[in-house]
Amino acid sequence: MTTEIGQLNLRLPAGFEGRAQRIGRLVGEALAGQDLPRGRMDQVGVGPLRIDPRRSDRAIADHIAQSIGAAIGRQTL
């Protein structure tokens, strides 16, 4: 069984408009690489997270994906 995320609603701070699409795609890629627990949830809340605009898009996406994975893990316990 695979993990499926039907929708990802990502809100980034002002100033990230030009980076949002890439960060969103990278979050998806990072989540695809995680071993997420199986199960069904209607919603998982994450955040707010501190985002340092000086970090790379990939580093920001990895941080967001790790937080999402941790939230999913907490809800499936």
VMD Tcl script that draws the C-alpha trace (Angstrom):
set ca {
  {0.00 0.00 0.00}
  {1.28 3.44 -0.83}
  {0.69 6.74 0.90}
  {-1.39 9.19 -1.07}
  {-1.70 12.91 -0.41}
  {-4.77 14.20 -2.19}
  {-4.16 17.90 -1.70}
  {-1.39 20.02 -0.23}
  {-2.24 23.56 0.82}
  {1.00 25.40 1.36}
  {1.05 29.03 2.50}
  {4.40 30.76 2.40}
  {5.26 34.19 3.82}
  {5.19 37.34 1.73}
  {8.22 37.59 -0.50}
  {8.12 33.93 -1.57}
  {5.78 34.47 -4.52}
  {8.52 33.80 -7.06}
  {9.73 30.70 -5.22}
  {6.43 29.12 -4.15}
  {5.87 26.87 -7.16}
  {9.35 25.36 -6.97}
  {9.19 24.93 -3.20}
  {5.80 23.22 -3.52}
  {7.16 20.79 -6.11}
  {10.22 20.08 -3.96}
  {8.00 19.43 -0.91}
  {6.14 16.82 -2.97}
  {9.40 15.21 -4.06}
  {10.71 15.16 -0.49}
  {7.48 13.59 0.79}
  {7.66 10.95 -1.94}
  {11.07 9.95 -0.59}
  {9.81 9.48 2.98}
  {8.55 6.24 4.45}
  {5.22 7.58 5.69}
  {2.87 5.49 7.83}
  {-0.13 3.90 6.17}
  {-3.63 4.93 6.99}
  {-6.24 7.50 6.15}
  {-6.59 10.99 7.54}
  {-8.85 13.73 6.35}
  {-6.48 16.50 7.34}
  {-3.06 17.04 8.89}
  {-2.20 20.41 10.37}
  {1.38 21.62 10.34}
  {2.78 24.93 11.39}
  {3.37 27.65 11.49}
  {7.00 26.92 10.72}
  {9.90 29.35 10.80}
  {11.23 29.79 7.29}
  {14.56 31.50 6.71}
  {14.40 33.22 3.30}
  {18.19 32.92 2.97}
  {17.97 29.12 2.77}
  {17.72 27.34 -0.56}
  {14.36 26.25 -1.97}
  {15.36 22.63 -1.41}
  {16.34 23.22 2.22}
  {13.04 24.99 2.88}
  {11.09 22.21 1.14}
  {12.94 19.51 3.09}
  {12.13 21.29 6.36}
  {8.45 21.54 5.43}
  {8.31 17.89 4.28}
  {9.96 16.70 7.50}
  {7.38 18.63 9.51}
  {4.53 17.13 7.48}
  {5.95 13.62 7.90}
  {6.29 14.14 11.66}
  {2.70 15.40 11.91}
  {1.43 12.39 10.00}
  {3.41 10.10 12.29}
  {1.93 11.73 15.41}
  {-1.63 11.35 14.10}
  {-1.22 7.67 13.24}
  {0.05 6.61 16.69}
}
mol new
graphics top color blue
foreach p $ca { graphics top sphere $p radius 0.5 }
foreach p [lrange $ca 0 end-1] q [lrange $ca 1 end] { graphics top cylinder $p $q radius 0.2 }
display resetview
